[in-house]
Amino acid sequence: MHRSIAAEILEALREAADHLDGKLAGTRITLVSVTEDADVRPLNAVLPMTPDE
């Protein structure tokens, strides 16, 4: 039986809350290194994120 979209969203929210609380077990973290001279304007144009995110 497949899980519902709502169940997956709730699980993701719980994982995010745990991550914010410092509980990193089972959390996937992706780090991306970007050089200072990288042109991120094309990314900013398509990603609905603020600079703080």
C-alpha positions as CSV (number, residue, x, y, z in Angstrom):
1,M,0.0,0.0,0.0
2,H,1.4,3.4,-1.0
3,R,1.6,6.2,1.6
4,S,-0.4,9.3,1.0
5,I,1.1,12.6,0.0
6,A,-0.1,14.1,3.3
7,A,1.7,11.4,5.3
8,E,4.9,12.1,3.4
9,I,4.6,15.9,4.0
10,L,3.9,15.3,7.7
11,E,7.0,13.1,7.9
12,A,9.1,15.7,6.1
13,L,7.9,18.4,8.5
14,R,8.7,16.3,11.5
15,E,12.2,15.6,10.2
16,A,12.7,19.3,9.5
17,A,11.6,20.2,13.1
18,D,13.9,17.5,14.5
19,H,16.7,18.9,12.4
20,L,16.1,22.4,13.8
21,D,16.2,20.9,17.3
22,G,19.6,19.4,16.6
23,K,18.3,15.8,16.2
24,L,20.2,14.8,13.0
25,A,19.7,11.1,13.0
26,G,18.2,10.0,9.7
27,T,18.3,13.5,8.2
28,R,19.9,13.9,4.8
29,I,22.0,17.0,4.6
30,T,23.4,18.2,1.3
31,L,26.2,20.8,1.3
32,V,27.1,22.6,-1.9
33,S,30.3,24.6,-2.2
34,V,30.1,27.7,-4.4
35,T,33.1,29.8,-5.3
36,E,32.8,33.6,-4.7
37,D,32.9,34.3,-8.4
38,A,30.0,31.9,-9.2
39,D,27.1,33.6,-11.0
40,V,24.1,32.6,-9.0
41,R,21.7,35.0,-10.7
42,P,20.3,32.2,-13.0
43,L,19.4,30.2,-9.9
44,N,17.9,33.1,-8.1
45,A,15.7,33.7,-11.2
46,V,14.1,30.2,-11.0
47,L,14.2,29.4,-7.2
48,P,11.5,31.0,-5.1
49,M,13.8,31.7,-2.2
50,T,15.0,34.8,-0.3
51,P,18.7,35.4,0.3
52,D,18.3,34.2,3.9
53,E,17.1,30.8,2.8
